[in-house]
Amino acid sequence: MGARVYWLAVETQAVEHGFLAHPSVGGPHPGVVLIPDVRGLYDHFRQLAARLAGEGFAVLAVDLYRRGGPPEITSPGVAMKWIAELPDPQVLGDLQAAIDFLSRHSAVSGRPVGITGFCMGGQYSILAACTCTGLAACAPFYGMLAYPPGLDAAKKPRSPLDAAADLSTPLLGFYGEADPLIPVDDVEAFRGRLAATKQPTEVRVYAGAGHAFMNDAQPHAYHAESAADAWPRLVRFLREQLATKGDDR
């Protein structure tokens, strides 16, 4: 991601659930669970976690593949097939454990925790905000919203669209108008489901942006204009939703 200037000095470490980054001074800090894309926890997401930590958050980038290692993803089709076979209850159980771990960690010490994710991580951040406990904000980036028919119901009990009625936190979603994996019709359907909840929600769709538009490790996907707009919106949303009395940031 190139050289970054953080507002705060950042401390990082490998932990049981993945990669933890938090300001090296002050605290405790509001927490954020960050879910990587289908390829797992690689450097791009460690860098995103550190960048977000530099804004004043304690960020846990989750390693969902710590039991057996990441899959070999050679094409979008392979990625979609892998996601279809991944058991959602198992992933959500791992995310609940990560939320609880972060909340108890001394860098957070019970302060509010939010969740964000990218691609597959965006999908699971929505499901977590509709299923898990202990969350105060959700900010998904271009995660799958509708599941194709015929999936194993034990592995895929409900899609993010189906789960949306149970949303338990405010939500700010980011999508690309030119995303071939997530049709704009699905995004609009999601927007409609969210409007029926009691939570404050906003869904932003970026013209000219495709899938993974935040990922500057993938030059073919990165859309600088959209990424530059989305990042400060993400930070502002998390600060507002995860604030506690006495915060001055």
C-alpha positions in Angstrom: 0.0 0.0 0.0 3.0 2.3 -0.1 4.3 4.5 2.7 1.6 5.5 5.2 1.6 8.3 7.7 -0.5 7.3 10.7 -2.0 9.8 13.2 -0.8 7.5 16.0 2.2 5.2 16.4 1.0 1.6 16.0 2.0 -1.6 17.7 1.4 -5.0 16.0 1.5 -8.6 17.0 0.4 -12.1 15.9 -2.3 -13.4 18.2 -4.4 -16.5 18.5 -7.1 -15.2 16.2 -4.9 -13.5 13.6 -3.1 -10.1 13.6 -3.7 -7.4 16.2 -2.8 -3.7 15.6 -3.4 -0.9 18.0 -2.1 2.5 19.0 1.1 2.2 21.0 0.0 4.9 23.4 -3.2 5.7 25.3 -6.1 3.5 25.4 -8.2 1.5 25.9 -9.4 2.0 22.3 -12.6 1.1 20.4 -12.1 -2.2 18.7 -12.6 -3.4 15.1 -12.7 -6.9 13.8 -11.5 -6.9 10.2 -12.3 -9.9 8.0 -10.0 -10.5 4.9 -11.1 -11.7 1.5 -11.3 -15.3 0.4 -7.5 -15.6 0.1 -7.2 -15.1 3.8 -4.9 -13.0 6.0 -2.1 -11.7 3.7 -0.1 -8.5 3.9 -2.7 -6.2 2.3 -5.0 -6.9 5.3 -2.3 -6.5 7.9 -1.5 -3.2 6.3 -5.2 -2.2 6.4 -5.4 -3.2 10.0 -2.3 -1.1 10.9 -3.7 1.8 8.9 -7.0 1.7 10.8 -5.1 1.3 14.1 -3.3 4.5 13.2 -6.7 6.2 13.3 -7.2 5.3 16.9 -8.7 1.8 16.8 -7.5 -1.6 18.1 -7.9 -3.8 15.1 -8.0 -7.6 14.9 -7.5 -8.9 11.4 -9.0 -12.4 11.6 -7.3 -15.5 10.3 -10.3 -17.7 9.4 -7.9 -20.3 7.9 -5.6 -20.7 10.9 -6.6 -24.4 11.3 -5.6 -25.6 7.9 -4.1 -22.7 5.8 -5.6 -20.6 3.1 -7.1 -22.1 -0.1 -5.4 -21.9 -3.5 -7.6 -19.4 -5.4 -6.8 -19.4 -9.1 -9.9 -17.7 -10.5 -13.2 -16.0 -9.5 -15.0 -19.3 -10.2 -12.7 -21.2 -7.8 -13.3 -18.4 -5.2 -17.0 -18.6 -5.5 -17.0 -22.4 -5.3 -14.8 -22.2 -2.1 -17.1 -19.7 -0.5 -20.2 -21.8 -1.3 -18.6 -24.8 0.5 -17.5 -22.8 3.6 -19.8 -23.6 6.6 -21.3 -20.3 7.7 -22.0 -21.5 11.3 -18.3 -22.4 11.7 -17.2 -19.0 10.4 -19.7 -17.2 12.6 -18.5 -19.2 15.6 -14.9 -18.2 14.9 -16.0 -14.5 14.5 -17.9 -14.6 17.8 -14.7 -15.9 19.4 -12.7 -13.1 17.8 -15.2 -10.5 18.9 -15.0 -11.8 22.5 -11.2 -12.0 22.4 -10.9 -8.4 21.2 -13.4 -7.0 23.6 -11.5 -8.6 26.5 -8.0 -7.6 25.3 -6.3 -4.9 27.3 -6.1 -2.6 24.1 -9.9 -2.5 24.2 -11.0 -3.5 27.7 -14.7 -3.6 27.0 -15.0 -0.6 24.8 -17.4 -0.9 21.8 -16.4 -3.2 19.0 -17.3 -2.9 15.3 -16.8 -5.2 12.3 -15.7 -4.6 8.8 -14.7 -6.9 5.9 -13.8 -7.1 2.3 -15.2 -9.4 -0.4 -15.9 -12.7 1.5 -15.2 -10.7 4.6 -17.9 -8.2 3.7 -20.4 -11.0 3.4 -19.4 -12.4 6.8 -19.4 -8.9 8.4 -23.0 -8.6 7.5 -23.9 -12.1 8.8 -22.0 -11.4 12.0 -23.9 -8.2 12.6 -27.1 -10.2 12.2 -26.0 -13.2 14.3 -23.2 -12.5 16.7 -23.3 -10.6 20.0 -21.0 -7.8 21.2 -21.0 -5.6 18.0 -21.8 -1.9 17.8 -21.2 -1.2 14.1 -20.8 -2.9 10.7 -19.1 -1.7 7.6 -19.1 -4.3 4.8 -17.1 -3.8 1.6 -18.5 -5.5 -1.6 -19.5 -8.8 0.1 -21.8 -11.3 -1.6 -25.5 -10.5 -0.7 -27.5 -13.3 -2.4 -26.7 -17.0 -2.4 -27.3 -19.1 -5.5 -30.0 -21.8 -5.3 -29.1 -25.3 -4.4 -26.5 -24.7 -1.7 -26.3 -27.0 1.3 -28.6 -25.5 3.9 -26.5 -26.8 6.8 -23.5 -24.8 5.4 -25.5 -21.8 4.2 -28.6 -21.4 6.4 -29.3 -17.9 5.2 -27.7 -15.3 2.9 -26.9 -11.7 4.0 -30.1 -10.6 2.2 -32.1 -13.1 4.2 -30.4 -12.2 7.5 -30.7 -8.4 7.1 -34.0 -8.3 9.0 -32.0 -9.3 12.1 -29.3 -6.5 11.8 -28.3 -5.5 15.3 -26.0 -2.5 14.5 -25.8 0.6 12.4 -24.4 -0.3 9.0 -22.4 1.6 6.3 -21.9 -0.5 3.1 -19.6 0.1 0.2 -20.2 -1.4 -3.3 -19.0 -0.9 -6.9 -21.4 -0.2 -9.6 -19.3 -2.3 -12.1 -18.8 -5.3 -9.8 -19.4 -8.4 -11.9 -19.8 -10.6 -8.7 -22.4 -8.5 -6.9 -25.2 -7.2 -9.2 -26.5 -3.7 -8.5 -29.9 -5.3 -8.3 -28.7 -7.3 -5.2 -27.4 -4.1 -3.7 -30.7 -2.3 -4.2 -32.5 -5.3 -2.7 -30.2 -5.1 0.3 -30.8 -1.4 0.6 -34.6 -2.2 0.7 -34.2 -4.8 3.4 -32.1 -2.5 5.5 -34.7 0.2 5.3 -37.1 -2.1 7.0 -34.9 -2.5 10.1 -34.7 -0.2 13.1 -31.0 0.5 12.5 -29.5 3.6 10.8 -28.0 2.4 7.6 -26.3 3.8 4.4 -25.3 1.9 1.3 -22.9 3.7 -1.1 -22.4 2.5 -4.7 -19.4 3.9 -6.6 -19.6 4.5 -10.3 -16.7 3.0 -12.2 -15.6 0.8 -9.4 -15.6 -3.0 -9.6 -15.0 -5.7 -7.2 -12.1 -5.2 -4.6 -11.8 -1.5 -5.4 -10.1 -0.9 -2.1 -7.3 -3.4 -2.8 -4.3 -1.6 -4.1 -2.4 -4.9 -4.0 -4.5 -5.8 -7.1 -3.9 -3.0 -9.6 -6.5 -4.4 -12.0 -9.2 -4.0 -9.3 -8.1 -1.0 -7.4 -10.1 2.2 -8.1 -8.2 5.0 -6.4 -11.0 7.6 -6.6 -13.5 5.3 -4.9 -11.0 4.1 -2.3 -10.0 7.7 -1.4 -13.7 8.5 -0.8 -14.5 5.3 1.1 -11.7 5.3 3.6 -12.5 8.6 5.5 -16.2 7.6 5.5 -15.3 4.3 7.1 -13.1 6.0 9.8 -15.8 8.6 10.5 -18.5 6.0 10.8 -16.5 3.8 13.1 -15.5 6.8 15.3 -19.1 7.9 15.6 -20.6 4.5 16.3 -17.9 3.2 18.6 -17.5 6.4 20.6 -17.9 6.4 24.4 -18.4 9.3 26.7 -15.3 11.4 27.1 -13.8 10.6 23.7 -12.0 13.5 22.1 -11.2 11.9 18.7 
